[in-house]
Amino acid sequence: MSFENFPTSNLSGKNPAPKKGSFKYNYKNFNRNGILLGVLIAALLGTIGYLVWDKSKSSENKQQLSMQLSSIDLSKNDLQRELNDAVMSIDMLKSTNANAENLLKSKDKEIQELKTRIQKIISDKNATSSQLAQARGLIRQLKASIETYTAEIEKLKGENIQLAEDNRVITVERDVVRRHFDSAKTVIKEKENVIDIGSTLHASNFTVTGVKERNNGKEKETTTAKQVDKLKISFDIDENRITQSGIKEIYVNIIAPDGSAIILPDGGAAKFVTRDGQEKSATKKVDVDYTQGERKKVQIELAKAQSFIPGNYKIEIYNNGFKIGEAIRSFKKGGLFG
């Protein structure tokens, strides 16, 4: 019997045993790759989380900034409204009482400085909360000044009422003295001086119109300086229950924008003496027939003696040595064919 050499087969069906150390080597590689992949995933998730958080934070900051800007805008609107109310109060004080206007003029610079400082802060687009707080403090200061002026005006009104009553009493006493005590002339003279001051007239409701005279004799109102041929001035003499009825001397003085006095060609200029003893020139003297206790409308026409120049013309009215009213009229510069 012969035997042949055949390859030895794995009759048991089992896989051949791996070489020593080969399985351990593959496991280490898989473990290292898994750790690296986990680190990369963790880093990616961290980056995504940071981006989400940063975007959320940025959105929150924008929202806070928007709220701050909105709050500043509201504060500015409130401050502007308070400033407008304060300015309106000042204007009402000026328009409702002649004594108020004179009183406010003495403090006009202070008031204007406060208004300018407040408006500058409100108009500043980059104004901070501290600056707005400063503006709010300035408005409180302005309001306090207005309250002070209002109190002083009320005091003046009371004094005027008392003066009217005193004048009434003085008038009665004067009549008694004239009838019964001819020797009391010195006392009467002193009291008459008080009455004379109280009888000074007051002018209001001014209207000043520039007039151009056409070749056909018709007139046309104009606000262009070089077209003005004459001025029409009207005003009211207010009721006065102290002054006696009769002819009252009214002096009208017109001052040009350059400070010079307007002189009329008809020689209507006049001179008078103020209460402080100074002699003053007037553009025109007007005699007004006044009735005690009544309102009197006065109308004056003044032809030009020289060309009018653009700017503000001041019209001053005097009586009894006092300036009893004034008005401002502006004339503009004409255009190419104006």
SEZAKOL-442696 format. One line per field, with one value per residue (C-alpha): x, y, z; residue in one letter; chain; residue number from 1. Coordinates in nm, 4 decimals, m for minus. Each point is the difference from the previous one (the first is absolute). Layout:
N
xx	c(X, ...)
yy	c(Y, ...)
zz	c(Z, ...)
rest	c(a, ...)
kette	c(A, ...)
nr	c(NUM, ...)
//
This chain:
338
xx	c(0.0000, 0.1364, m0.0465, m0.0204, 0.0791, m0.3166, m0.0344, m0.1223, m0.3573, m0.1824, m0.2370, m0.1293, m0.1507, 0.1709, 0.1762, 0.3631, 0.1207, 0.1183, 0.3492, 0.1029, m0.0527, m0.1902, m0.3518, 0.1316, 0.1587, m0.3296, m0.2001, 0.2385, m0.0368, m0.3809, 0.0011, 0.2329, m0.2125, m0.3185, 0.1464, 0.1178, m0.3423, m0.1682, 0.2311, m0.0788, m0.3736, 0.0232, 0.1986, m0.2538, m0.2898, 0.1817, 0.0606, m0.3662, m0.1093, 0.2299, m0.1302, m0.3590, 0.0802, 0.1924, m0.2872, m0.2477, 0.2232, 0.0387, m0.3774, m0.0485, 0.2529, m0.1731, m0.3334, 0.1417, 0.1598, m0.3302, m0.1832, 0.2586, m0.0312, m0.3786, 0.0179, 0.2301, m0.2365, m0.2940, 0.1997, 0.0869, m0.3661, m0.1037, 0.2722, m0.0985, m0.3629, 0.0940, 0.2220, m0.2801, m0.2426, 0.2479, 0.0557, m0.3784, m0.0392, 0.2557, m0.1742, m0.3375, 0.1444, 0.1324, m0.3214, m0.2460, 0.1679, 0.2137, 0.1810, 0.0900, 0.1767, 0.2127, 0.0796, 0.0952, 0.2188, 0.2223, 0.0561, m0.0169, 0.3697, m0.0187, m0.3144, 0.1494, 0.3182, m0.2026, m0.2169, 0.3097, 0.1799, m0.3085, m0.0761, 0.3649, m0.0121, m0.3384, 0.1149, 0.3211, m0.0463, 0.2759, m0.1316, 0.0619, m0.2283, 0.2087, m0.0331, m0.3769, m0.0052, 0.1905, m0.2595, m0.2777, 0.1673, 0.0269, m0.3719, m0.0781, 0.2114, m0.1884, m0.3365, 0.1084, 0.0918, m0.3398, m0.1756, 0.2011, m0.0897, m0.3662, m0.0056, 0.1620, m0.2516, m0.2898, 0.1541, 0.0189, m0.3640, m0.0973, 0.2041, m0.1716, m0.3401, 0.1038, 0.1360, m0.3333, m0.1807, 0.2470, m0.0546, m0.3748, 0.0408, 0.2433, m0.2419, m0.2756, 0.2323, 0.1251, m0.3544, m0.0687, 0.3195, m0.0752, m0.3457, 0.0856, 0.3734, 0.1538, 0.3035, 0.0838, 0.1477, 0.3310, m0.1680, m0.2225, 0.2997, 0.1693, m0.3124, m0.0597, 0.3448, m0.1003, m0.3206, 0.1924, 0.2139, m0.3063, m0.1752, 0.2714, m0.1553, 0.0916, 0.0162, m0.0722, m0.1180, 0.2555, m0.0298, 0.2802, m0.0364, 0.2321, m0.1815, 0.1047, m0.1800, m0.0746, m0.0036, m0.3797, m0.0258, m0.0873, 0.1875, 0.1447, 0.1367, 0.3619, 0.2655, 0.2865, 0.2058, 0.0759, m0.3668, m0.1259, m0.1202, m0.1666, m0.0916, m0.3465, 0.0062, m0.3008, m0.0306, m0.2474, 0.0148, m0.1247, m0.2666, 0.1219, m0.2420, 0.2460, 0.0972, m0.2364, m0.1734, 0.1598, 0.2864, 0.2972, 0.3436, 0.1298, 0.3548, 0.0871, 0.3657, 0.1182, 0.3510, 0.1563, 0.1945, 0.3294, m0.1089, m0.0740, m0.3264, m0.2420, m0.0487, m0.3147, 0.0099, m0.3060, 0.1794, m0.2155, 0.2929, m0.0281, 0.1901, m0.1197, 0.1472, 0.0000, m0.0762, 0.3695, 0.0502, 0.1589, m0.1031, m0.0944, m0.0869, m0.3074, m0.0890, m0.3450, m0.2267, m0.3681, m0.2817, m0.2593, m0.3423, m0.0423, m0.3103, 0.0499, m0.0542, m0.0328, 0.2155, 0.1195, 0.1224, 0.2846, 0.1070, 0.3032, 0.1489, 0.3665, 0.1437, 0.3646, 0.2761, 0.2597, 0.0153, m0.0834, 0.2675, m0.0560, m0.0194, m0.2016, m0.1619, m0.0926, m0.3073, m0.0068, m0.2993, 0.0451, m0.2437, 0.0517, 0.3766, m0.0383, 0.0338, m0.3475, 0.0449, 0.2120, m0.0131, 0.2462, m0.0553, 0.2353, 0.0537, 0.1865, 0.2429, m0.1653, 0.0835, 0.1447, m0.3079, m0.1272)
yy	c(0.0000, 0.3302, 0.3277, 0.3388, 0.3310, 0.2236, 0.3423, m0.0285, 0.1333, 0.1474, m0.2798, 0.1442, 0.3102, 0.2375, 0.3138, m0.0096, 0.1653, 0.3582, 0.0827, 0.1059, 0.3800, 0.0786, 0.0462, 0.2218, 0.2303, 0.0562, 0.0774, 0.2729, 0.1717, m0.0059, 0.1393, 0.2864, 0.0985, m0.0021, 0.2313, 0.2415, m0.0021, 0.0699, 0.2918, 0.1465, m0.0414, 0.1594, 0.2929, 0.0430, m0.0062, 0.2495, 0.2315, m0.0204, 0.0648, 0.3013, 0.1437, m0.0465, 0.1610, 0.2877, 0.0686, m0.0089, 0.2344, 0.2357, 0.0032, 0.0703, 0.2863, 0.1455, m0.0210, 0.1725, 0.2716, 0.0489, 0.0313, 0.2534, 0.2061, m0.0146, 0.1146, 0.2897, 0.1020, m0.0013, 0.2088, 0.2469, 0.0261, 0.0621, 0.2631, 0.1707, 0.0091, 0.1467, 0.2605, 0.0944, 0.0365, 0.2233, 0.2194, 0.0243, 0.1105, 0.2765, 0.1160, 0.0023, 0.2089, 0.2499, 0.0201, 0.0267, 0.2695, 0.2984, m0.0053, m0.3644, 0.0862, 0.2652, m0.2366, m0.2876, 0.2261, 0.0592, m0.3769, m0.0699, m0.0868, m0.2547, m0.1570, m0.0170, m0.1652, m0.2684, m0.0618, m0.0262, m0.2443, m0.2202, m0.0034, m0.0821, m0.3136, m0.1106, 0.0481, m0.1992, m0.3428, m0.1439, 0.1448, m0.2260, m0.0703, 0.2271, 0.2838, m0.0506, 0.0101, 0.3291, 0.1354, m0.1073, 0.1946, 0.3086, m0.0250, m0.0112, 0.3120, 0.1684, m0.0940, 0.1346, 0.3318, 0.0139, m0.0633, 0.2817, 0.2390, m0.1009, 0.0776, 0.3383, 0.0781, m0.0857, 0.2327, 0.2764, m0.0560, 0.0374, 0.3176, 0.1374, m0.0730, 0.1721, 0.2938, 0.0369, 0.0003, 0.2515, 0.2210, m0.0163, 0.1014, 0.2740, 0.1357, 0.0231, 0.1652, 0.2416, 0.1175, 0.0510, 0.1978, 0.2206, 0.0850, 0.0576, 0.0583, 0.2403, 0.0237, m0.3678, 0.0527, m0.1661, m0.3203, m0.0019, 0.0475, m0.3093, m0.2103, 0.1280, m0.1225, m0.3493, 0.0268, 0.1292, m0.3131, m0.2205, 0.1821, m0.0907, m0.1774, m0.3469, m0.1190, m0.3530, m0.2010, 0.1415, m0.0396, 0.1312, m0.0295, 0.0991, 0.1566, 0.0424, 0.2765, m0.0848, 0.2524, m0.0223, 0.1090, m0.3430, m0.1442, m0.3458, m0.1591, m0.1111, m0.1566, 0.0878, 0.2865, 0.1935, m0.0105, 0.1709, 0.3551, 0.0529, m0.1715, m0.0471, m0.0394, m0.0741, m0.0789, 0.0218, 0.2387, m0.2220, 0.0983, 0.2308, 0.1114, 0.2403, 0.2260, 0.2843, 0.0252, 0.2303, 0.0351, m0.2216, 0.0444, m0.3234, m0.0171, m0.2609, m0.0907, m0.2310, m0.1459, m0.1548, m0.3298, 0.1936, 0.1850, 0.3332, 0.1874, 0.0363, 0.3681, 0.1060, 0.2410, 0.1923, 0.1314, m0.1981, m0.0882, 0.1165, m0.0011, m0.0906, m0.0522, m0.3416, m0.0540, m0.0199, 0.3477, m0.0926, 0.1739, m0.2483, 0.0352, m0.1620, m0.0713, 0.1515, 0.1561, m0.0980, 0.1636, m0.2538, 0.0996, m0.2495, m0.0730, m0.1125, m0.3722, m0.0892, m0.1804, 0.2163, m0.1191, 0.2132, m0.0159, 0.1790, 0.0171, 0.0914, 0.0733, m0.0940, 0.2590, m0.2492, m0.3478, m0.2758, m0.2627, m0.3687, m0.0902, 0.0659, 0.3384, 0.0846, 0.2182, 0.1624, 0.1860, 0.2582, 0.1852, 0.2145, m0.0631, m0.3785, m0.2592, m0.1520, m0.2652, m0.1195, m0.2275, m0.1528, m0.0157, m0.1869, 0.0779, m0.2392, 0.0469, m0.0174, m0.2524, 0.0648, 0.1918, 0.0841)
zz	c(0.0000, m0.1021, 0.1760, m0.1800, 0.1568, 0.0067, 0.1661, 0.3464, 0.0220, 0.3001, 0.0502, 0.3249, m0.1769, 0.2333, m0.1180, 0.0329, 0.3128, m0.0545, 0.0376, 0.3372, 0.0529, m0.3279, 0.1586, 0.2766, m0.2583, m0.1933, 0.3182, 0.0986, m0.3384, 0.0232, 0.3511, m0.0955, m0.3040, 0.2091, 0.2596, m0.2709, m0.1633, 0.3354, 0.0667, m0.3446, 0.0543, 0.3435, m0.1445, m0.2798, 0.2437, 0.2226, m0.2955, m0.1064, 0.3589, 0.0281, m0.3290, 0.1159, 0.3381, m0.1659, m0.2399, 0.2883, 0.2028, m0.2978, m0.0501, 0.3700, m0.0133, m0.3052, 0.1769, 0.3078, m0.2169, m0.1849, 0.3326, 0.1242, m0.3189, 0.0237, 0.3631, m0.0951, m0.2818, 0.2417, 0.2469, m0.2756, m0.1022, 0.3609, 0.0419, m0.3275, 0.1101, 0.3390, m0.1699, m0.2416, 0.2920, 0.1855, m0.3059, m0.0514, 0.3629, m0.0537, m0.3179, 0.1770, 0.2824, m0.2531, m0.2000, 0.2891, 0.2056, m0.1004, 0.3348, m0.0609, m0.3257, 0.1708, 0.2863, m0.2305, m0.2124, 0.3033, 0.0209, m0.3727, m0.0334, 0.2803, m0.1480, m0.3514, 0.1294, 0.1803, m0.3086, m0.2230, 0.2321, 0.0344, m0.3731, m0.0829, 0.2176, m0.1355, m0.3609, 0.0555, m0.1625, 0.2219, 0.3257, 0.3003, 0.2934, 0.2222, m0.2504, m0.0141, 0.3795, m0.0180, m0.2469, 0.2336, 0.2804, m0.2218, m0.0823, 0.3719, 0.0398, m0.2860, 0.1491, 0.3389, m0.1628, m0.1731, 0.3324, 0.1565, m0.2810, 0.0215, 0.3717, m0.0604, m0.2747, 0.2292, 0.2553, m0.2607, m0.0930, 0.3634, 0.0252, m0.3116, 0.1486, 0.3190, m0.2008, m0.1814, 0.3312, 0.1419, m0.3039, 0.0535, 0.3626, m0.0956, m0.2589, 0.2602, 0.2477, m0.2650, m0.0759, 0.3719, 0.0442, m0.3017, 0.1330, 0.3636, 0.0422, m0.2506, 0.2251, m0.0537, m0.3494, 0.0865, 0.1151, m0.3054, m0.2276, 0.1408, m0.0386, m0.3508, m0.0938, 0.1080, m0.2013, m0.2990, m0.0045, 0.0372, m0.2843, m0.2518, m0.2964, m0.1270, m0.3637, m0.1274, m0.3046, m0.2433, m0.3756, m0.2239, m0.3783, m0.2829, m0.2952, m0.3635, m0.1909, m0.3616, m0.2837, m0.0197, 0.3621, 0.1372, 0.2931, 0.0502, 0.3152, m0.0283, 0.2173, m0.2365, 0.1398, m0.3176, m0.1071, 0.3176, m0.0684, 0.3362, 0.3241, 0.1412, 0.3770, 0.2170, 0.3707, 0.2875, 0.2958, 0.2822, 0.2506, 0.2763, 0.2723, 0.1566, m0.2872, m0.0835, m0.3374, m0.2541, m0.2486, 0.0833, m0.1581, m0.1512, m0.1381, m0.2629, m0.0466, m0.2812, 0.0159, m0.3127, 0.0064, 0.0078, 0.3155, m0.1672, 0.0555, m0.2919, m0.0912, m0.1848, m0.2943, 0.1237, 0.3063, 0.2372, 0.2245, 0.3606, 0.3274, 0.3462, 0.3464, 0.1651, 0.3668, 0.0792, m0.1455, m0.3349, m0.3194, m0.2705, m0.3683, m0.1485, m0.3616, 0.0396, 0.2619, m0.0065, 0.1989, 0.1105, 0.1282, 0.2816, 0.2088, 0.3599, 0.0553, m0.3690, m0.2562, m0.2891, m0.3431, m0.1401, m0.3665, m0.1442, m0.3502, m0.0385, m0.3447, m0.0480, 0.0001, m0.1151, m0.1483, 0.2396, 0.0531, 0.0795, 0.3664, 0.3153, 0.0612, 0.3588, 0.0593, 0.3470, 0.1476, 0.2796, 0.2221, 0.3073, m0.0195, 0.0112, m0.2756, m0.0022, m0.2716, m0.2880, m0.3030, m0.2456, m0.3754, m0.2351, m0.3678, m0.2230, m0.2815, m0.3425, m0.2703, m0.3457, m0.1127, 0.3494)
rest	c(m, s, f, e, n, f, p, t, s, n, l, s, g, k, n, p, a, p, k, k, g, s, f, k, y, n, y, k, n, f, n, r, n, g, i, l, l, g, v, l, i, a, a, l, l, g, t, i, g, y, l, v, w, d, k, s, k, s, s, e, n, k, q, q, l, s, m, q, l, s, s, i, d, l, s, k, n, d, l, q, r, e, l, n, d, a, v, m, s, i, d, m, l, k, s, t, n, a, n, a, e, n, l, l, k, s, k, d, k, e, i, q, e, l, k, t, r, i, q, k, i, i, s, d, k, n, a, t, s, s, q, l, a, q, a, r, g, l, i, r, q, l, k, a, s, i, e, t, y, t, a, e, i, e, k, l, k, g, e, n, i, q, l, a, e, d, n, r, v, i, t, v, e, r, d, v, v, r, r, h, f, d, s, a, k, t, v, i, k, e, k, e, n, v, i, d, i, g, s, t, l, h, a, s, n, f, t, v, t, g, v, k, e, r, n, n, g, k, e, k, e, t, t, t, a, k, q, v, d, k, l, k, i, s, f, d, i, d, e, n, r, i, t, q, s, g, i, k, e, i, y, v, n, i, i, a, p, d, g, s, a, i, i, l, p, d, g, g, a, a, k, f, v, t, r, d, g, q, e, k, s, a, t, k, k, v, d, v, d, y, t, q, g, e, r, k, k, v, q, i, e, l, a, k, a, q, s, f, i, p, g, n, y, k, i, e, i, y, n, n, g, f, k, i, g, e, a, i, r, s, f, k, k, g, g, l, f, g)
kette	c(A, A, A, A, A, A, A, A, A, A, A, A, A, A, A, A, A, A, A, A, A, A, A, A, A, A, A, A, A, A, A, A, A, A, A, A, A, A, A, A, A, A, A, A, A, A, A, A, A, A, A, A, A, A, A, A, A, A, A, A, A, A, A, A, A, A, A, A, A, A, A, A, A, A, A, A, A, A, A, A, A, A, A, A, A, A, A, A, A, A, A, A, A, A, A, A, A, A, A, A, A, A, A, A, A, A, A, A, A, A, A, A, A, A, A, A, A, A, A, A, A, A, A, A, A, A, A, A, A, A, A, A, A, A, A, A, A, A, A, A, A, A, A, A, A, A, A, A, A, A, A, A, A, A, A, A, A, A, A, A, A, A, A, A, A, A, A, A, A, A, A, A, A, A, A, A, A, A, A, A, A, A, A, A, A, A, A, A, A, A, A, A, A, A, A, A, A, A, A, A, A, A, A, A, A, A, A, A, A, A, A, A, A, A, A, A, A, A, A, A, A, A, A, A, A, A, A, A, A, A, A, A, A, A, A, A, A, A, A, A, A, A, A, A, A, A, A, A, A, A, A, A, A, A, A, A, A, A, A, A, A, A, A, A, A, A, A, A, A, A, A, A, A, A, A, A, A, A, A, A, A, A, A, A, A, A, A, A, A, A, A, A, A, A, A, A, A, A, A, A, A, A, A, A, A, A, A, A, A, A, A, A, A, A, A, A, A, A, A, A, A, A, A, A, A, A, A, A, A, A, A, A, A, A, A, A, A, A)
nr	c(1, 2, 3, 4, 5, 6, 7, 8, 9, 10, 11, 12, 13, 14, 15, 16, 17, 18, 19, 20, 21, 22, 23, 24, 25, 26, 27, 28, 29, 30, 31, 32, 33, 34, 35, 36, 37, 38, 39, 40, 41, 42, 43, 44, 45, 46, 47, 48, 49, 50, 51, 52, 53, 54, 55, 56, 57, 58, 59, 60, 61, 62, 63, 64, 65, 66, 67, 68, 69, 70, 71, 72, 73, 74, 75, 76, 77, 78, 79, 80, 81, 82, 83, 84, 85, 86, 87, 88, 89, 90, 91, 92, 93, 94, 95, 96, 97, 98, 99, 100, 101, 102, 103, 104, 105, 106, 107, 108, 109, 110, 111, 112, 113, 114, 115, 116, 117, 118, 119, 120, 121, 122, 123, 124, 125, 126, 127, 128, 129, 130, 131, 132, 133, 134, 135, 136, 137, 138, 139, 140, 141, 142, 143, 144, 145, 146, 147, 148, 149, 150, 151, 152, 153, 154, 155, 156, 157, 158, 159, 160, 161, 162, 163, 164, 165, 166, 167, 168, 169, 170, 171, 172, 173, 174, 175, 176, 177, 178, 179, 180, 181, 182, 183, 184, 185, 186, 187, 188, 189, 190, 191, 192, 193, 194, 195, 196, 197, 198, 199, 200, 201, 202, 203, 204, 205, 206, 207, 208, 209, 210, 211, 212, 213, 214, 215, 216, 217, 218, 219, 220, 221, 222, 223, 224, 225, 226, 227, 228, 229, 230, 231, 232, 233, 234, 235, 236, 237, 238, 239, 240, 241, 242, 243, 244, 245, 246, 247, 248, 249, 250, 251, 252, 253, 254, 255, 256, 257, 258, 259, 260, 261, 262, 263, 264, 265, 266, 267, 268, 269, 270, 271, 272, 273, 274, 275, 276, 277, 278, 279, 280, 281, 282, 283, 284, 285, 286, 287, 288, 289, 290, 291, 292, 293, 294, 295, 296, 297, 298, 299, 300, 301, 302, 303, 304, 305, 306, 307, 308, 309, 310, 311, 312, 313, 314, 315, 316, 317, 318, 319, 320, 321, 322, 323, 324, 325, 326, 327, 328, 329, 330, 331, 332, 333, 334, 335, 336, 337, 338)
//
